[in-house]
Amino acid sequence: MKINNQHVEDLNKTGLSDHKSHFDFLAQSLSKNKVDVTAIVNKLAEFQVAIPSWALGAGGTRFGRFSFSGEPASLEQKIEDIGLIHSLTQTAGAVSLHIPWDVPNDYNAIKELAAIHKIKFDAVNSNTFQDQKNQKESYKYGSLSNTSAAVREQAIAHNKEVIEIGNKLGSKSLTVWLADGSSFPGQNNFQTALTHTQNSLISIYEDMPMDWKLFIEYKPYEPNFYSTVIQDWGTSLMLANGCGERAYTLVDLGHHLPNTNIEQIVSILMLKGKLGGFHFNDSKYGDDDITVGSIKPYALFLIFNELVYGMQNNPNNPELGWMIDASHNVKDPLEDLIQSLEAIQEAYAKALLIDQDALRAAQEANDVTLCQEIIQGAYRTDVRPLVRQARVQAGGVINPIDAYRKLDVRGQLIKERGKNTIATGL
């Protein structure tokens, strides 16, 4: 299935008049407060978030997985699904591949298909957190940190292979997340495990093309519940510094202990020029991987406030890589991704409304009340007309979820693929 310009035009006809009146009213109100509405809309229209190849099917847990009919059974179908999302939202202009789940059979054909759907290849992700078929060494006791040199060399070789695959597709970054750690006290020597990990990452880093970036992800727990080798942003930053200038920390919103001040982490990393990218999701208890903005929308907004400030004031920090990393256990994966994209855009739009000069002045004057008024004034603004205007301006639809259902996208995918297809991934 492909959504064309005529589909978009027809879908927008009925709602365009209402949208225009809502947008005009908001634009006039914001303009009175000297907000550059055009600049904000343009930034929203340019903002792109990568969709991971493993997120187009139903998610799962340790206890089970309930497949969603019409799931993409191949990399080609996954790219087509991202193309559907991008046609509606104009915000999902990239795909992030996970290797070896999604190794292309024909690189040129995959690149041509992605180009048709206006999809670029974002960061590639390695997988050393599970054993693959016919794998010689096991990652049961770790990969890059393993006490066995043979296991470490196998994990390093896999990451280098992932780089080669990404390079053929036009990717420019590698994301490394390790499940390495221990389940019981005394199981690992912490210093040895960290030293092995640093040396392994350096070996991978030195093999990257000079225009590539290395993103080092962290997580406090799971699948090991006593210790994780790269357990926090400080360890990730230390390892990145140990690799070199093109190595950065990657922040996954779910990879923090409850009530962690993620916005402060973001701010410090950007100040040091070491924030490489983001994995968006939401959580109530831990790494829940649920729809972005569904639980903690205000926290997401506060994070974006620091991101906007950093993008304006920290030129030493590279252009960030954005990706959704969620698990759609009970929802249509495509609808869930569309909702996540909407939440990301809304948080970004609200952060762009903040008068950073006024906020800075209030901070310097220690006017705590005014600081809160400035922040919450932006948050309480209904920015959906701005997001919709950006989407329409870019060629998308006013209401993506409504359009998705009117077009019966899931029904069409089931007709094309059948009810029993299963996407690769967790």
Disulfide bonds with the S-S distance in Angstrom:
none
